[in-house]
Amino acid sequence: MSPSSNRCRTTYGGADENTTTRDSLAAEVEWLSQHVESLEYRLQRVENSLFFRFLRAAGGIAIWLKHKVLLTGPAAIRAAETKRCYRKWLARESASAPSRQWHIEQAAAWTYQPSVDIFLRMSGVPPERVRSAVASLFRQTYTRWRLVPGNRRELASALDAECLRDPRVANVDSATGDYVAFVDANDLLDPYALQYMIESVQSEPAELIYADEDLVDSSGHPVAPDLKPDWSPVLLEQCMYLGNFLIARRESLARVSGEAEWNLPELYDMARLLGEHGKFVKHVPRILNHRRGVQQPVSEKTSSKPAFREFEPVSVVICSRQPKLLRRCLEQLRKTAYPAMEIVVVEHETGDAATDATLRVVTEEFGCRSVTYRGPFNFSEMSNLGVSVACGNYLVFFNDDVWALTADWLEKLTAPLSDRQTAIIGAKLLYPNGTIQHAGITIGINGAAGHPGRGLFHSPYWKWLDYTREVSAVTGACLAIRRDVFRELNGFDPTFPVNYNDVDLCLRARRAGYRVLIETSAPLQHAECQTREPVVRLEEHRLFFKRWSSVLHDRDPYYNPNLTLKSENAALG
């Protein structure tokens, strides 16, 4: 009998072994918990020592210089670095991918094998590119497709007679496929493109399917990826982010294009119409289309704004305990060109009579409403207290180390709240050196939540940092919310005094069916953590994980799974 088995039969003082083992384990877990908390406390002291603050500052400068050279330096340097990293990532992905034969066998085993008509857009494309684009179709591992060119005469001028006689090359009039794929003759489809797109509808249908893409050079060698989020209608209002390769269900296509199914509007208009029911739009996060030296058409889509806008009353709630910071913040806010704004200051008493008195003087000098808070720092409690004396229909929570850079920032930040689907909007925040501090929060980064792009000017792999779009959460450093939604959600949760209170609020809003946006058109400046130590406390992390474990186990729909979750640098995973 093994020692462990023998130990299971031992009893002490009349107690059975199971009870003793449970007690022992409970004691060990308790000891480990206390030990971890002790280590956390000591680590916090080390992290916030003057020496480590100096190291962080020096490291920040080094990173800033690196990105200044790589991301704003000569275009050739930026392109070479992106190409090198991307090709290295592709090689790693390719080494772990299943074989072509495996893909063929998988597709052959599907019970649902819809037919696909491929509409090839050839206008103005050189014949040699048309030929190679068609060749990429013939290499597909999913074989239930037919090519139905919009202009057969144009196709005939590019292809030889043998290719034209192939039964997979049909006339537009004979198009009857279950799905219609739109392919640009400038592009090359990956051999598994149709397979992965059709795989996405095996369990449920979709009205529209799109995938990730990349840019290749004239020889077909990869240059840079174009990674996308899942369905994002607000981003689609900004630009045609879906790309060149789309697949639409024929029935849905007929509904939006009328009887003349092939007399279609531009792809952008088609996507917008098909995407009215977003739950039927699917994103395949694989690079399935290769664009040859032609940038993705991400031209801005400008919508006409109404000449008159009714300005809802806005209450800007600021929690502060430092008169100097508050004064600078209020001086900047004074320049805001919004006709219905009030400022509510939650004065956090420090116990220093002179400081507390000066804080009250600053509040009165700028004509702000005020309310006093006593006790340890608790952003949630303080913010909820500020709302109790606020009058606005819209609430904007604003750190005292955030500074407005333009007069119209508040108008732009709150404008989307007129859409009842939208509950929360966060501002894009920049560090004083111009790099990004916040452009939306992604769930899952570093095991909880993080700010992709933090410390960068921009990212070559995640180019949506400058676009207003849906996100999972935004920072409470500048967060706008409708008052009725804030009340419906019972405000910030005081059990998150320092960290995750903003993320928790956003996730509760999304769970209730609301949309959370990042607004990038009027960025603000944020000197982060000037009012508190930059520490994530263990108990808050534990509570956040316990409450949102199901969300943490899923991938963030507004971030691409090909990007790393191990850091906030928006790099390839």
MARKOL-618788 format. One line per field, with one value per residue (C-alpha): x negated, y negated, z negated; residue in one letter. Coordinates in nm, 2 decimals, m for minus. Layout:
// MARKOL-618788
u = [X,...]
v = [Y,...]
w = [Z,...]
res = [a,...]
***
This chain:
// MARKOL-618788
u = [0.00,m0.13,m0.22,0.07,0.32,0.19,0.23,0.59,0.67,0.51,0.72,0.63,0.81,1.12,1.16,1.18,0.91,1.15,1.23,0.86,0.77,1.04,0.93,0.57,0.65,0.86,0.58,0.33,0.56,0.61,0.23,0.17,0.44,0.28,m0.07,0.04,0.20,m0.12,m0.32,m0.08,m0.11,m0.49,m0.49,m0.27,m0.51,m0.80,m0.61,m0.53,m0.87,m1.06,m1.31,m1.05,m0.86,m1.19,m1.23,m0.88,m0.93,m1.26,m1.10,m0.81,m1.05,m1.23,m0.91,m0.79,m1.12,m1.09,m0.74,m0.82,m1.08,m0.88,m0.54,m0.60,m0.94,m1.02,m0.76,m1.02,m1.12,m0.76,m0.67,m0.98,m0.91,m0.54,m0.63,m0.90,m0.66,m0.37,m0.57,m0.71,m0.36,m0.24,m0.51,m0.42,m0.05,m0.12,m0.34,m0.05,0.22,0.39,0.31,0.50,0.62,0.76,0.96,1.10,1.21,1.37,1.57,1.68,1.82,2.06,2.43,2.50,2.31,2.47,2.39,2.20,2.21,1.90,1.95,1.61,1.56,1.33,1.38,1.04,0.84,0.55,0.61,0.31,0.46,0.80,0.63,0.45,0.77,0.96,0.68,0.72,1.08,0.99,0.77,1.06,1.10,1.47,1.59,1.96,1.92,1.96,1.80,2.07,1.88,2.07,1.92,1.85,1.70,1.45,1.37,1.32,1.06,0.86,0.90,0.82,1.09,1.03,1.09,1.41,1.54,1.49,1.84,1.77,1.78,2.14,2.36,2.52,2.86,2.80,2.70,2.90,2.66,2.77,2.50,2.34,1.97,1.83,1.46,1.24,1.02,0.74,0.74,0.64,0.85,0.68,0.73,0.95,1.15,1.48,1.45,1.41,1.68,1.93,1.81,1.94,2.30,2.30,2.49,2.70,2.75,2.61,2.72,2.37,2.02,1.69,1.33,0.99,0.76,0.40,0.20,m0.05,m0.31,m0.30,m0.46,m0.20,m0.43,m0.26,m0.31,m0.06,0.26,0.60,0.76,1.12,1.37,1.69,2.00,1.97,2.25,2.11,1.77,1.94,2.09,1.73,1.59,1.63,1.43,1.57,1.33,1.34,1.45,1.81,2.06,2.43,2.73,2.92,3.26,3.14,2.96,3.28,3.47,3.23,3.16,3.51,3.57,3.25,3.03,2.71,2.79,2.65,2.56,2.21,2.08,2.10,2.47,2.54,2.35,2.54,2.88,2.80,2.65,2.97,3.01,2.66,2.71,2.71,2.37,2.07,1.71,1.45,1.13,0.90,0.70,0.88,0.84,0.51,0.52,0.24,0.10,0.44,0.54,0.87,1.14,1.18,1.29,1.48,1.86,1.98,2.34,2.54,2.59,2.91,2.88,3.03,2.96,3.14,2.87,2.96,2.85,2.52,2.37,1.99,1.90,1.55,1.41,1.11,0.89,0.61,0.68,0.40,0.53,0.89,0.81,0.63,0.91,1.18,0.98,0.99,1.36,1.44,1.36,1.62,1.87,2.18,2.49,2.63,2.34,2.31,2.01,2.05,1.73,1.72,1.47,1.28,1.16,0.80,0.80,0.57,0.77,0.57,0.60,0.97,1.04,0.85,1.05,1.37,1.24,1.16,1.50,1.68,1.45,1.57,1.93,1.96,2.21,2.03,2.08,1.84,1.71,1.53,1.35,1.10,1.09,1.38,1.45,1.78,1.92,1.79,1.93,2.27,2.27,2.20,2.49,2.73,2.69,2.66,2.94,2.84,3.01,2.66,2.39,2.02,1.77,1.45,1.11,0.94,0.62,0.81,0.80,1.02,0.83,1.11,1.42,1.66,1.55,1.86,2.10,1.92,1.89,2.26,2.42,2.45,2.65,2.95,2.97,3.16,2.96,2.64,2.60,2.23,1.97,1.60,1.36,1.03,0.75,0.40,0.09,m0.09,m0.34,m0.07,m0.05,0.27,0.38,0.73,0.91,1.16,1.12,1.08,1.19,0.94,0.61,0.38,0.65,0.90,0.93,0.69,0.64,0.52,0.28,0.18,m0.15,m0.13,m0.07,0.11,0.10,0.02,0.22,0.52,0.60,0.94,0.79,0.88,1.24,1.56,1.69,1.85,1.63,1.68,1.60,1.45,1.26,1.43,1.17,1.41,1.74,2.08,2.40,2.77,2.91,3.20,2.96,2.73,3.03,3.15,2.81,2.79,2.48,2.12,2.07,1.89,1.74,1.50,1.35,1.05,1.04,1.29,1.58,1.60,1.57,1.83,2.07,2.02,2.06,2.38,2.50,2.42,2.59,2.90,2.89,2.72,2.43,2.10,1.90,1.56,1.57,1.25,1.34,1.25,0.96,0.87,0.54,0.50,0.21,0.30,0.27,0.18,0.45,0.39,0.13,0.14,0.22,0.47,0.58,0.61,0.95,1.09,0.93,1.08,1.43,1.41,1.31,1.58,1.86,1.76,1.59,1.83,1.74,1.37,1.38,1.53,1.33,1.41,1.62,1.48,1.12,0.95,0.85,0.53,0.40,0.22,0.40,0.08,0.01,0.18,m0.05,0.20,m0.06,0.00,0.05]
v = [0.00,m0.34,m0.60,m0.82,m0.54,m0.44,m0.80,m0.79,m0.52,m0.69,m0.85,m1.09,m1.13,m0.96,m1.19,m1.02,m1.09,m1.29,m1.54,m1.58,m1.63,m1.89,m2.08,m2.06,m2.18,m2.46,m2.57,m2.56,m2.76,m3.02,m3.04,m3.07,m3.34,m3.54,m3.48,m3.61,m3.92,m3.99,m3.95,m4.18,m4.44,m4.43,m4.43,m4.74,m4.92,m4.82,m4.92,m5.26,m5.33,m5.63,m5.40,m5.20,m5.51,m5.63,m5.30,m5.32,m5.67,m5.58,m5.27,m5.48,m5.72,m5.43,m5.28,m5.62,m5.67,m5.32,m5.38,m5.74,m5.59,m5.28,m5.43,m5.80,m5.77,m5.71,m5.50,m5.25,m5.17,m5.13,m4.91,m4.69,m4.63,m4.54,m4.31,m4.13,m4.07,m3.97,m3.71,m3.57,m3.53,m3.38,m3.12,m3.02,m2.99,m2.80,m2.54,m2.45,m2.45,m2.12,m1.99,m2.06,m1.70,m1.74,m2.05,m1.86,m1.57,m1.81,m1.99,m1.67,m1.55,m1.84,m1.77,m2.13,m2.21,m2.52,m2.62,m2.95,m3.18,m3.39,m3.74,m3.86,m4.24,m4.30,m4.66,m4.81,m4.51,m4.40,m4.06,m3.90,m3.98,m3.84,m3.52,m3.48,m3.57,m3.30,m3.05,m3.12,m3.02,m2.69,m2.61,m2.62,m2.32,m2.38,m2.28,m2.37,m2.70,m2.85,m3.17,m3.41,m3.71,m4.03,m4.07,m3.75,m3.93,m4.10,m3.76,m3.60,m3.86,m3.75,m3.37,m3.10,m2.89,m2.58,m2.78,m2.93,m2.58,m2.47,m2.38,m2.60,m2.91,m3.00,m3.29,m3.55,m3.44,m3.08,m3.20,m3.00,m2.95,m2.96,m3.22,m3.49,m3.57,m3.90,m3.89,m4.16,m4.05,m4.25,m4.00,m3.64,m3.42,m3.19,m2.82,m2.77,m3.09,m2.95,m2.66,m2.87,m3.11,m2.82,m2.65,m2.95,m2.88,m2.51,m2.56,m2.87,m3.08,m3.43,m3.71,m3.84,m3.69,m3.87,m3.78,m3.92,m4.01,m4.11,m4.31,m4.13,m4.26,m4.21,m3.87,m3.76,m3.79,m3.91,m4.27,m4.36,m4.22,m4.38,m4.25,m4.34,m4.32,m4.13,m4.31,m4.68,m4.89,m5.22,m5.14,m5.07,m5.42,m5.55,m5.34,m5.02,m4.81,m4.48,m4.47,m4.33,m3.97,m3.93,m3.64,m3.72,m3.48,m3.49,m3.54,m3.83,m3.98,m3.96,m4.14,m4.44,m4.46,m4.40,m4.18,m4.27,m4.07,m4.16,m4.52,m4.58,m4.89,m4.94,m4.68,m4.94,m5.00,m4.63,m4.55,m4.83,m4.70,m4.34,m4.43,m4.59,m4.26,m4.24,m3.89,m3.75,m3.90,m3.67,m3.75,m3.48,m3.59,m3.43,m3.60,m3.46,m3.73,m3.88,m4.22,m4.28,m4.63,m4.78,m4.93,m4.83,m5.08,m5.24,m5.58,m5.78,m5.77,m6.11,m6.13,m6.45,m6.60,m6.79,m7.17,m7.19,m6.98,m7.00,m7.00,m6.78,m6.91,m6.76,m6.72,m6.67,m6.49,m6.53,m6.36,m6.55,m6.60,m6.81,m7.18,m7.23,m6.96,m7.06,m7.42,m7.33,m7.09,m7.35,m7.62,m7.39,m7.30,m7.66,m7.68,m7.41,m7.54,m7.35,m7.55,m7.33,m7.21,m7.21,m7.08,m6.88,m6.85,m6.57,m6.71,m6.43,m6.55,m6.45,m6.54,m6.83,m7.14,m7.38,m7.15,m7.08,m7.45,m7.53,m7.27,m7.43,m7.78,m7.64,m7.48,m7.80,m8.02,m7.83,m7.82,m7.44,m7.24,m7.04,m6.76,m6.64,m6.29,m6.15,m5.82,m5.61,m5.66,m5.49,m5.61,m5.43,m5.57,m5.92,m5.92,m5.79,m6.07,m6.33,m6.20,m6.25,m6.63,m6.65,m6.77,m6.67,m6.42,m6.31,m6.24,m6.27,m6.13,m6.32,m6.28,m6.59,m6.49,m6.50,m6.81,m6.91,m7.00,m7.14,m7.35,m7.10,m6.79,m6.76,m6.80,m6.53,m6.30,m6.31,m6.33,m5.95,m5.93,m6.05,m5.70,m5.50,m5.19,m5.36,m5.39,m5.47,m5.66,m5.69,m5.95,m5.88,m5.99,m6.08,m6.10,m6.44,m6.31,m6.23,m5.86,m5.67,m5.61,m5.49,m5.41,m5.15,m4.86,m4.50,m4.21,m3.94,m4.14,m4.04,m3.81,m4.08,m4.39,m4.63,m4.93,m4.81,m5.06,m5.21,m5.40,m5.39,m5.66,m5.40,m5.03,m4.87,m4.56,m4.73,m5.04,m5.11,m5.30,m5.63,m5.53,m5.57,m5.22,m4.97,m4.84,m4.62,m4.89,m5.23,m5.40,m5.60,m5.88,m6.03,m5.84,m5.97,m5.79,m5.86,m5.93,m5.69,m5.41,m5.49,m5.47,m5.14,m4.99,m5.12,m5.32,m5.22,m4.92,m5.04,m4.69,m4.81,m5.12,m5.17,m4.93,m4.77,m4.99,m5.14,m4.80,m4.65,m4.93,m4.89,m4.51,m4.55,m4.79,m4.55,m4.27,m4.48,m4.52,m4.86,m4.97,m5.10,m5.33,m5.49,m5.84,m5.94,m6.26,m6.49,m6.33,m6.46,m6.46,m6.24,m6.25,m5.91,m5.82,m6.16,m6.13,m5.77,m5.49,m5.28,m4.95,m4.68,m4.53,m4.15,m4.16,m4.37,m4.14,m3.84,m3.99,m4.09,m3.75,m3.58,m3.81,m3.81,m3.47,m3.38,m3.70,m3.65,m3.29,m3.42,m3.63,m4.00,m4.05,m4.40,m4.29,m4.05,m3.71,m3.71,m3.99,m3.91,m3.93,m3.92,m4.29,m4.61,m4.67,m4.55,m4.32,m3.98,m3.69]
w = [0.00,0.10,m0.18,m0.06,m0.08,m0.43,m0.55,m0.44,m0.69,m0.99,m1.26,m1.54,m1.86,m1.73,m1.43,m1.09,m0.83,m0.60,m0.87,m0.96,m0.59,m0.54,m0.85,m0.74,m0.39,m0.53,m0.76,m0.47,m0.24,m0.52,m0.57,m0.20,m0.17,m0.45,m0.30,0.04,m0.11,m0.31,0.01,0.19,m0.07,m0.06,0.32,0.32,0.09,0.32,0.64,0.49,0.35,0.49,0.65,0.84,0.94,1.09,1.27,1.41,1.53,1.70,1.85,1.97,2.14,2.31,2.44,2.56,2.75,2.90,3.03,3.13,3.37,3.48,3.50,3.59,3.75,4.12,4.29,4.40,4.04,3.93,4.23,4.19,3.82,3.88,4.16,3.95,3.66,3.88,4.08,3.76,3.62,3.95,3.94,3.59,3.68,3.99,3.81,3.58,3.85,3.97,4.32,4.63,4.64,4.29,4.40,4.70,4.48,4.23,4.49,4.66,4.32,4.27,4.28,4.40,4.72,4.88,5.23,5.28,5.59,5.61,5.76,5.88,5.90,6.19,6.30,6.39,6.26,6.49,6.66,6.49,6.15,6.25,6.35,6.02,5.83,6.01,5.95,5.58,5.61,5.77,5.48,5.22,5.00,4.98,5.33,5.34,5.52,5.87,6.02,6.15,6.29,6.33,6.68,6.85,7.15,6.92,6.76,7.11,7.19,6.89,6.88,7.14,7.31,7.09,6.77,6.92,6.99,6.63,6.49,6.19,6.42,6.47,6.59,6.37,6.49,6.35,6.00,5.75,5.46,5.09,5.03,5.24,5.19,5.30,5.40,5.54,5.84,5.68,5.39,5.34,5.13,4.88,4.97,4.66,4.70,4.81,4.57,4.26,4.36,4.42,4.10,3.91,4.02,3.94,3.61,3.71,4.03,4.08,4.30,4.34,4.28,4.29,4.20,4.11,4.40,4.47,4.72,4.94,5.18,5.56,5.51,5.26,4.96,4.64,4.53,4.25,4.10,4.09,3.78,3.69,3.40,3.41,3.54,3.45,3.62,3.47,3.62,3.95,3.94,3.92,4.21,4.41,4.17,4.29,4.59,4.94,4.88,4.77,4.79,4.77,4.75,5.09,4.93,4.72,5.02,5.23,4.95,4.95,5.32,5.47,5.77,5.95,5.71,5.90,5.94,5.59,5.41,5.29,5.04,4.77,4.82,4.85,4.53,4.35,4.46,4.38,4.05,3.91,3.71,3.57,3.42,3.77,3.86,3.81,3.79,3.87,3.69,3.94,4.22,4.52,4.78,4.91,5.06,5.32,5.27,5.23,4.89,4.74,4.83,4.49,4.62,4.36,4.38,4.28,4.17,4.19,3.85,3.76,3.77,3.42,3.12,2.79,2.51,2.22,1.88,1.78,1.43,1.43,1.10,0.98,0.67,0.53,0.23,0.39,0.43,0.69,0.92,0.88,0.96,1.28,1.38,1.32,1.51,1.82,1.77,1.76,2.14,2.22,2.47,2.34,2.26,1.98,1.77,1.39,1.19,0.87,0.65,0.40,0.15,m0.01,m0.35,m0.42,m0.79,m0.72,m0.81,m0.58,m0.28,m0.34,m0.37,m0.05,0.13,0.03,0.13,0.48,0.51,0.42,0.64,0.95,0.85,0.82,0.62,0.35,0.11,m0.16,m0.19,m0.49,m0.51,m0.31,0.06,0.23,0.58,0.60,0.28,0.36,0.71,0.59,0.33,0.60,0.80,0.51,0.53,0.91,1.13,1.49,1.70,1.82,1.57,1.65,1.40,1.43,1.26,1.13,1.32,1.65,1.86,2.15,2.47,2.68,2.61,2.77,2.59,2.38,2.67,2.87,2.57,2.48,2.83,2.87,2.55,2.74,2.88,2.62,2.70,2.58,2.20,2.14,2.33,2.24,2.37,2.54,2.30,2.38,2.16,2.16,2.41,2.66,2.62,2.55,2.20,2.27,2.60,2.46,2.22,2.32,2.10,2.05,2.07,1.79,1.65,1.59,1.80,1.97,2.20,2.54,2.69,2.36,2.41,2.79,3.05,3.26,3.33,3.67,3.57,3.41,3.61,3.45,3.16,3.33,3.42,3.22,3.17,2.93,2.65,2.35,2.10,2.05,1.77,1.50,1.54,1.79,1.83,1.94,1.86,1.88,1.53,1.57,1.66,1.36,1.14,1.30,1.24,0.88,0.96,0.89,0.66,0.33,0.29,0.57,0.39,0.62,0.91,1.15,1.04,1.39,1.57,1.34,1.42,1.79,1.78,1.59,1.85,2.13,1.95,1.93,2.31,2.35,2.57,2.43,2.66,2.68,2.82,2.99,3.17,2.88,2.67,2.33,2.14,1.83,1.59,1.45,1.09,0.96,0.70,0.58,0.59,0.91,0.74,0.81,0.48,0.44,0.28,0.57,0.83,0.65,0.63,1.00,1.11,0.90,1.03,1.40,1.44,1.72,1.91,1.85,1.99,2.32,2.56,2.58,2.89,2.95,2.96,3.20,3.06,3.27,3.04,2.72,2.38,2.19,2.22,2.33,2.63,2.89,3.04,3.21,2.97]
res = [m,s,p,s,s,n,r,c,r,t,t,y,g,g,a,d,e,n,t,t,t,r,d,s,l,a,a,e,v,e,w,l,s,q,h,v,e,s,l,e,y,r,l,q,r,v,e,n,s,l,f,f,r,f,l,r,a,a,g,g,i,a,i,w,l,k,h,k,v,l,l,t,g,p,a,a,i,r,a,a,e,t,k,r,c,y,r,k,w,l,a,r,e,s,a,s,a,p,s,r,q,w,h,i,e,q,a,a,a,w,t,y,q,p,s,v,d,i,f,l,r,m,s,g,v,p,p,e,r,v,r,s,a,v,a,s,l,f,r,q,t,y,t,r,w,r,l,v,p,g,n,r,r,e,l,a,s,a,l,d,a,e,c,l,r,d,p,r,v,a,n,v,d,s,a,t,g,d,y,v,a,f,v,d,a,n,d,l,l,d,p,y,a,l,q,y,m,i,e,s,v,q,s,e,p,a,e,l,i,y,a,d,e,d,l,v,d,s,s,g,h,p,v,a,p,d,l,k,p,d,w,s,p,v,l,l,e,q,c,m,y,l,g,n,f,l,i,a,r,r,e,s,l,a,r,v,s,g,e,a,e,w,n,l,p,e,l,y,d,m,a,r,l,l,g,e,h,g,k,f,v,k,h,v,p,r,i,l,n,h,r,r,g,v,q,q,p,v,s,e,k,t,s,s,k,p,a,f,r,e,f,e,p,v,s,v,v,i,c,s,r,q,p,k,l,l,r,r,c,l,e,q,l,r,k,t,a,y,p,a,m,e,i,v,v,v,e,h,e,t,g,d,a,a,t,d,a,t,l,r,v,v,t,e,e,f,g,c,r,s,v,t,y,r,g,p,f,n,f,s,e,m,s,n,l,g,v,s,v,a,c,g,n,y,l,v,f,f,n,d,d,v,w,a,l,t,a,d,w,l,e,k,l,t,a,p,l,s,d,r,q,t,a,i,i,g,a,k,l,l,y,p,n,g,t,i,q,h,a,g,i,t,i,g,i,n,g,a,a,g,h,p,g,r,g,l,f,h,s,p,y,w,k,w,l,d,y,t,r,e,v,s,a,v,t,g,a,c,l,a,i,r,r,d,v,f,r,e,l,n,g,f,d,p,t,f,p,v,n,y,n,d,v,d,l,c,l,r,a,r,r,a,g,y,r,v,l,i,e,t,s,a,p,l,q,h,a,e,c,q,t,r,e,p,v,v,r,l,e,e,h,r,l,f,f,k,r,w,s,s,v,l,h,d,r,d,p,y,y,n,p,n,l,t,l,k,s,e,n,a,a,l,g]
***
